[in-house]
Structures are given as C-alpha cells and as structure tokens.
C-alpha cells in the first residue's frame, strides 16, 4: 500500500512542482519571514520583546507562519483529486488495482510535501535572517524545532482537509473553500484560547513559554498581555527567552493535531467514490431526465443530407449578440443552484424589510458571500470546460469577456439592489456608492484573477480573506461593501470604482 | 477563395511541431493525413489563429491572418479534435450562445436546420451534460457550420460516431465542399478516400506531399502484394516488410504487403488502396537514404 501511495504522491508532487504556484508561494513565504523578523518584531506581555536568539527567530516566524499556512495553504494544495477527475486520468485510476486508501494517502503525502517545501523555504529564510541579524550561537533545535513540531502537524491538517473536501461532492467547489477557511479561523482562535482539547497551530505553546520567561524576569509584566506583531524599532523592553522547553503535554498536543489530520484522511477514504459519477456523498440531484441517464438521439437515413444542406438558412452577421451571450452566461452561472436561489432569496427579502442599519452592517456582508460561487468561475470557464478552441477561433477572445463580466454585475447587482435602493432613497449616497463600487469591482476582480489563473481557488481565497478582514473586522481598505461609515469617509468605495477599469484591463491583457 | 501557407513553422520549446510548410488550397476537400504527432492539429490551430506560428505566414484570400486574425475568425468554421461543451446548457442554447458571440443575427432557423442535419433535432432541448461522446461530436459539427464558413476545418470529425453517422457525415462534407475549402484531418483513410479531392501528407512536422488521391495511388502502383503464409511465418513477413492488413482464412494468413520488390516468390500483385499508398509514403520518408560511397 505504501509503495503505491508513494507512487501516487511522487506523480502528484511532480505535477505540483511544474506549476508556478509552489514557487510563488515559497517566495511569498520567504518575504513573510523577512517582514516578521527584519521589518517587524513580536511584542508580548504588554511591551516586551525577545533578544534575537535563534530560538526567538524560530518561534517568532513559526508562530505567524503556521497560522498563515494553516489558512492559506489550503487553496495551494487542494486540487489533486480534482485534477485527475478533470483530465480523465480518473478512469484509469478508478479501474486500477489501487486501493482507495493508498490513492488518497498518496494525494495527502503530496499535499503535505508541497506544504513542507513552503515551510522549508520559511525556515531557510528565517535562518538567513538570523545569520544576518541575530544574536548568540546558532541553535538548530531552537531555530528549526518549532517548524517541525508546530508547523508540521498544523499543515498535516491542511493537507488532509484538502483531500477530504475533494471527496465530498458538495465540498468540491467554492463551498469547500468557504467551509475550510472559516473553520480554520475558528480553530486558530479556539485553540489559542484553550477552548479545544488541542491547539492546531501550537501558538499556545509559544505563548505559555514566552509569558513564563517574561514573568520570571520582570515582575511588572502582564502575562495576559498577549502577542502583537508590530513594526521594528518600536519601544519594547528586551528579555532573554530560553526557547520552548518541550514537555510531554506539549508533545501530546502536537500528536493530537496529527491525530485530527489522520481522522480527516480516514473520513476521506469513507466518502471517496473512486470517481464513480453515480456514487459518493452529494446533495440530492436536480438533474433532468435528459442528463441522467445519457440522452439519446435517433438515427435517420443519409440520403437527405445534400437536400438539407442546399436548403440551409443563411447566416447573416450583424455584430456581437451581447444580450444573448450575457443571458447564456447567466444560465451557465445560475442553473442547478437550488440552494443558491434560497440563500439569495433570503438576502433579498431580508434587505428589503430589515432596518437599514443591520441591513448595511450584517445582511449586505453576509449576502455578498452568496455571489462567490458565481464570481469565482468568471474567466475560468473556457479553460475548465475546454471550450476555448471553439470560442477563441471564431470570436474575439477579449470581446467574450464583456458578457462574462456583465453576468457577474447582474448577479452582484441583484443581491445588492434592495439594500442599495433603500440606502439611496434615505440619502445615504456614500453607502449606496459603496454597493455600486462592489457591484462593478468584484466581477472585474474575479474576471482578472480567473483569466490569469484559469482556476477559481485564488479568487475564492483572496475574497474570503478580504471579506473576513474588511466587512467583518473593519479593515477599511478591504471593506469592499462599505459596511461601516468610516469606510465611506475614507473614500474606499470610490477607490473600488476607479479600480474597476484597471482590473478589466488586466483581464483583457490575460486574454490577448 | 484561397488559403496559402508559406514557410509555416511552429516550435514548442526546442521541438518543432511544424516546419517549412508551403500549401495553397482552393475550394474542395483536402484530406490532411499523417501519423500521430505529425503536426496536423498544430497546423489547424495555427490556421484558425488559435495559436500563432513561430515562422511563416498564413494568408486567407491574400490577407495575412497572423496580423489580422479577425479576418480568419469571420470566415472559419472549426471542429477541434478535443473540445468541451457547457453541460448546463441545452444543445440549442449552446449553439445560440456560439451564434451570438460570432455575431449571427436571427440564427434560430439555421440552428434548428443544423441540428436536424446532424440528427439531433430530438435532443435539441436536452442539456449537454447528458450527451454521449458521439452526440457531443455532432454538436461540434453543427457549431462549425453555424456561420456558413468559407473555410471549414475539421479535426478527426468521425471519431466516436457510429457507422451510420459516419456515412452521413461523409455525405455532408461532400455536399459542403462545392463552394468552400474543407480541411479534413483524420487517421481514418477511408474517410479521405470517400470525400477528398486533394491530399496533404504530413510527417514529423513537414509536408511530404500535396497531391490528388489518384496520383498518390499511382505512386504505389505495382508495389502492393498479397502474401499467403502459415500463421507461424507471419511474424517474419511483418518484421521484414510493411504490412498494411492481415486476414486469417482457412488456407493461411493473407497479408497485404507494401514493398518495392516481390516479398516472396508466391506473392501476387494487387490493386493498391489509399491506405497502402499512405503507408508507403510515410515509410519511404522515414527510411534513411542509402549512403553514397566515394571512391
């Protein structure tokens, strides 16, 4: 079994290394390491920062890096099973004497190895930063131990969840990304608070150890003062941290995290359908009789073909059929989305009758989530459905972006229309402009990302992170629906309106 | 109408998929033949402007379509070897969408007529997600004819079609070729034999020959033999000669052999087929020329 799993993992890892995504992720991670220990510093217990020893460098970077990888590593490694499904390799694999467990273990190992590469780059960048700027002797255990024991188990959860969501029908698409990212945020928060029997990121291990050393060295220190990553050079009292003194309880916690990953992987083996399109866990099908089983067409004789060709109607051209093309884009986006209609219906009705305040601060931010499944596929369809050869040889590829963009605008506009209309009538023009900006800019951003990546995952991840930080937590530049008054005061909606043509130009550039 | 390729080449990385192709086509069906990897699909992708050539030019009625791709896009109908459809649309909706993006006004009647021609009128309202491979191929044929193109390029059009539909498609190509250029790329030589007025033979990215079927047949005249051998000797004949076909009968195995000289004393000369002429041309191209010895 392990031999087969290794073969699957090797092949999948080769595929991953031939995509620029892994290189880009590695570079971004290295830059993150620099931001943390060169351009910034970790301040704990209300105003203390550690002397730049190897252990301090390792823990500082590892703490934030693990959190980032737990959340953002998911879209990076997701897609191994889907790739086999989309490329048709699934037929060979599904009929091969390869056990489902070995196949999924291989996919898990490949995802884990990819995240291991990124973690390795982060550790290497941290090492370089220590050698250039650090203090004290080189301590490989203190420097690299946190990456191995804290980041390793955490990314095992990410890798296992990536495999699991690909084996559960409803979680294969946008819903899976949304569920994972929100779940990961919850896991990080609950783990640090101690509300879970384990801490996925291991941040509490660092926090406990650092707080204990500060308290031992400074009586005035507030051990509940928490962690804060701040720009370098700020005022902070330095203390010497002895590093994580690994205890059996801490090691058990990391083992429990690995256990969760194993549990997720076992769940995947239960739900995996071996690519059988008629099996596995899925929502009730709404397929028409014509879709399943396969539609059939009767045969007729061949003698009428010449006559039929001679009688064919003319093919007069009169310019691009924008309305028809946009209608078709909407059909493709909205068909077979029964749950979507329910969700959007609830948002539209709620936005029409609820008080304006909660509508703006709660219903609109929640409602915009419903647009994600539609937006994230904009610009990707031609490549994913293999229709590029049909479309791009007979029509201008750039011109085809227009109906795609308009379909996104229609969907977002539909969700925002009741709230926007009411805000405008009440004279809240700034807030209404915020919704107009989102209506124009979100589809443009989705299109730009979709055209360049041909996959929905990057947009989904960026959208969800921005949504969490902006509309939910009030980071003004990312509050793309102007859920808060300060966003309007800062002129953010106007910035999104101005960004729209730039994003559309980026999309057009990708299509040329 | 005229399609002219001049010194056409396409390189992927260090590999030339196509090189030095000169070809001039006028109305009629040209059969594009060649083994796997010969460059047929690349040639069609370059001509249809889906990908740009590395060198050389493609001219459609005198216009350089690399510089002005829209000129080709307005004139071409293309059925790729591999293509997808949008599974959530019905066949009619998919064709309406393609008609809209290609600028067709009021295409309803033409779409219905094309669906009837490809024998899908009864499935026109069904979603494409439920179509079989052959039915999707027929939708592909219909979309290639949407704009009544002056240049029709079809890549392996009969793959996945049952014999009835294959015959129907051959008739369709013949009917269409009267007033347009049809480029038919296929491995199925009888399809070419049934429809083509010209043959262009590609191998290893180069154009071996552009000729008529009768001239290609003439090139192998007197070089096709039927040999009857016991089962045990079949391997020896296959090792030493190009064998076009094998049939087992009560008196032994009947082999059709393409060879310049009589392969066995008992071999009898037979009428060549286009498939055998094709095999001969490709094998001749691949056989290294004898080295000249200078004294």
Interface residues (C-beta under 8 A of the other chain):
Chain A: X287 X288 X290 X291 X292 X293 X294 X295 X296 X297 X298 X299 X300 X302 X305 X306 X308 X309 X310 X311 X312 X313 X314 X315 X316 X317 X318 X319 X320 X321 X322 X323 X324 X325 X328 X331 X332 X335 X336 X381 X385 X386 X387 X388 X389 X390 X391 X392 X393 X394 X395 X396 X399 X400 X403
Chain B: X45 X48 X49 X50 X70 X73 X74 X76 X77 X78 X80 X82 X83 X84 X85 X86 X87 X88 X89 X93 X94 X96 X97 X98 X99 X100 X101 X102 X103 X104 X105 X106 X107 X109 X110 X113 X114 X116 X117 X119 X120 X122 X123 X125 X126 X127 X129 X130 X131 X132 X135 X138 X140 X143 X145 X146 X147 X148 X162 X164 X165 X167 X168 X171 X172 X174 X175 X176
